[in-house]
Amino acid sequence: MVLSKENILRATDKGMAVFRHFIPIPFQVGRNFLNPLYADKNASCNVFFDRRNDCYRMKDFGNDDYSGDCFAFVGKLCGLDCKNPVEFMQILEKINNELHLGLADNKGNKQTSNLSKRLPISPVVTQPSFVPVKKARPYNIIPKSFSQSELAWWGQYGITEKTLLSFQVTSLSRFESENREGKPFYFLSSEKEPMYGYVSKQHIKVYRPMSEIRFVQGGNIPEHFCFGLEQLPTKGDLLFITGGEKDVMALAAHGFHAICFNSETSHIPTGMIHKLSYRFKHIVLLFDVDKTGLESSEKQAQVLAVYGVKRLLLPLAGTKEEKDIADFFRLGHTSDDLTGLFLHLLDTLYSETMSALKSCEVDFDNPPPVSQMIVSVNDVPLGTQGNLLCVTGGEGTGKSNYVTALIAGAVRQQGTRIDTLGVTVNENPREKAVLFYDTEQSEVQLYKNINNLLRRSKRLTLPDYFHAYCLTGMSRKERLQAIVQSMDRFYYQYGGIQMVVIDGIADLIKGANDEAESIAIVEELYRLAGIYNTCIVTVLHFIPNGLKLRGHLGSELQRKAAAILSIENDDDPAVSVVKALKVRDGSPLDVPLMQFSWNKESGMHTYLGEKPKEAGEKRKETELAAVARDIFSKKLFVTYLELCEHIQSALDVKERTAKNYIRFMREKEIIIKDPSNPSYFIIGITT
């Protein structure tokens, strides 16, 4: 007969004879004994029949590395690896020769005899004995109704009759079964010694809280049976793993989810914890606080740490009367008290994060100062303290001259009226720093622009608190560093920063379409604006696509900037038009179109006023028609709510503004109701 794993199992009563031969001490199936493979101090090892794999296996609850079938046991004994094909054959030969199975030629005797010298123990040689498969222990119960005294006893833990029934717990008047030797026995319930049954489909666990023998089992309890698993919701936030069934029900009665295994010292299957970790945000070990429970919970927490399992210790004495969560509730503690303990655990785990958040928390008793408007138009805020204002447009549209007009407004002398090209720029009476960084133009062109700025501000000389820099000679990385460090320096020198202008934000990163760098630069500038409580004006040399900016840099500015202004050439190329693409506190299409052009007499650009209302209406109609075409290019018809959501997303406006746009689109017949189904909108014929 061929030497194989299957033939050895067939010849050794599915591996039992192998265990009998190599384990040097007598043992009974299912009864714990000391593991002979190491200096085991606690009897936490047993041999059991594994029905799934149809063979006997050894289970070590103290060290799962020593658990396995008979081949794994012999491999550990001989220092061989079952996963190595060559060494696995040596294990088969060892078993074949030692038990005289005669499954193959005895070619490996010499090798096997050498292996036997490597054994850490001297096995007791016994003849193979064949043990029948472990059968379920028969039992019979006589249930009865819960008495008032029994319900009162459970009630001290907060457990009601409804909770007991939901966990399939019954009161018993009689329990009959057999002991390990097959002799029948029975227990009777009495008022002094009540008896309860945790009933399952395949087995029962009898609980006799007032008796010397407290727990008895009948039937065939699965190796990894989990009490409370069936009562768990599909998903939840917090799951406790406790030491016993009473603890599970006490937690459930107080509004918590909980499970337990056979005992606190049982091996918790990692596969089950892995699945539960997807269903629950937190899994917490809540064992007894006596010596056994503390040691077991610490050990389990280490093993299950990879699944984020935490360990919570109850503030109890650890005595017989005061050690578990059921006692916690019996002593008068509430669910809020347990929640408080869990919150304390989270505070310990999240201490650094919570400390950092504390400084960011909004104090409603001490509201922050209202952000002052730095730049506005018709009382609509465009640039405010702590925010970004983006100015964009194509080449030659006058962006650089426009931002120098904003700077001129910030450096003008108090009470002086100047032309700021249609916008209102707050004065700077405290003479805080005004900083101008140009990353694109040459030093000569920047000097020329500064002279125009001086003339516009109606000053004879520029103030000391104004600083302008040409950064074209620096690398992109050096430019950002120079801006960050100089802002910090001038903030303390001048007691604050009124305005910062960066002409050419795209020149601070490698590419405007680099998503990671785009997000990083906008977040950094937004952070600086908040730290120094200033308005940072950024110039982006892009031609917008309708009401949206192009590229990753444009998309990120669209999200973060408080306002975005686009400067474009009018039908008359000599005239530039300023229109709002985004206004955080309002609708960009309701901001008037502003015009400016070059004035030879004054030697600078001057404001020409707002475009006629008809032009604004036409622009609004054109932009919303473009949005409608984009929406209906993906779907032929949409509901009112879908249309509202699309407009909010496309134009970055609030729901109220989106509804106003829908009303306007219907008036202009940009969209119309579907004649066949008035619940839907379709694109208008003219659009």
KAHU-V48008 format. One record per backbone hydrogen bond with DSSP energy under -1.0 kcal/mol. CO is the residue of the C=O (numbers start at 1). NH is the residue of the N-H. Records with the same first field share a line. If there is no record, write none. Layout:
CO=NH ; NH
//
This chain:
4=8
5=9
6=10
7=11
8=12
9=14
12=17
13=16
14=56
15=19
16=20
17=21
18=22
19=23
28=31
33=45
35=38
38=40
42=44
44=61
45=33
46=59
47=30
48=57
50=55
55=50
57=48
58=68
59=46
63=66
64=67
68=58
69=73
70=74
71=75
72=76
73=77
74=78
75=80
81=84
84=88
85=89
86=90
87=91
88=92
89=93
90=94
91=95
92=96
93=97
94=98
95=99
96=101
105=107
108=112
109=113
110=114
111=115
112=116
115=118
116=119
137=219
140=176
142=173 ; 174
147=151
148=152
149=153
150=154
151=155
152=156
154=157 ; 159
155=158
160=164
161=165
162=166
163=167
164=169
165=168
168=199
170=197
171=144
173=189
174=142
175=187
176=140
177=185
179=182
183=179
185=177
187=175
193=190
195=172
196=207
197=170 ; 199
198=205
202=220
203=200
204=218
205=198
206=216
207=196
208=211
214=208
216=206
218=204
219=137
222=225
227=260
229=232
236=281
237=282
239=284
240=259
241=286
244=248
245=249
246=250
247=251
248=252
249=253
251=256
252=255
257=240
259=242
260=227
263=266
269=273
270=274
271=275
272=276
273=277
275=278
276=280
279=236
282=239
283=310
284=241
285=312
290=294
291=295
292=296
293=297
294=298
295=299
296=300
297=301
298=302
299=303
300=304
304=307 ; 309
305=308
310=285
314=316
322=318
323=289
324=328
325=329
326=330
327=331
328=333
329=332
334=338
335=339
336=340
337=341
338=342
339=343
340=344
341=345
342=346
343=347
344=348
345=349
346=350
350=354
351=355
352=356
353=357
354=358
357=360
372=385
374=426
375=382 ; 383
376=424
377=380
380=377
383=374 ; 375
384=387
387=536
388=562
389=538
390=565
391=540
392=567
394=397
398=402
399=403
400=404
401=405
402=406
403=407
404=408
405=409
406=410
407=411
408=412
413=416
420=423
424=376
428=431
433=498 ; 499
434=467
435=501
436=469
437=503
438=471
442=446
443=447
444=448
445=449
446=450
447=451
448=452
449=453
450=454
451=455
452=456
453=457
454=459
463=466
465=434
467=436
469=438
471=474
475=479
476=480
477=481
478=482
479=483
480=484
481=485
482=486
483=487
484=488
485=489
486=490
487=491
488=492
489=493
490=494
491=496
496=433
499=435
500=537
501=437
502=504 ; 539
503=439
504=507
505=508
506=509
511=514
512=553
514=518
515=519
516=520
517=521
518=522
519=523
520=524
521=525
522=526
523=527
524=528
525=529
526=530
527=531
528=532
529=534
534=386
535=500
536=389
537=502
538=391
539=505
540=393 ; 542
545=548
548=545
551=555
552=556
553=557
554=558
555=559
556=560
557=561
562=584
563=390
564=581 ; 582
565=392
566=579
568=577
572=575
575=570
576=596
577=568
578=594
579=566
582=564
587=590
588=591
593=611
594=578
595=608
596=576
597=606
599=603 ; 604
604=599
606=597
609=595
612=616
613=617
614=618
615=619
616=620
617=621
618=622
619=623
620=624
621=625
622=626
623=627
624=628
625=629
626=630
627=631
628=632
631=634 ; 635
638=681
639=643
640=644
641=645
642=646
643=647
644=648
645=649
646=650
647=651
648=652
654=658
655=659
656=660
657=661
658=662
659=663
660=664
661=665
662=666
663=667
664=668
665=670 ; 671
670=684
672=682
677=680
680=674
681=638
682=672
//
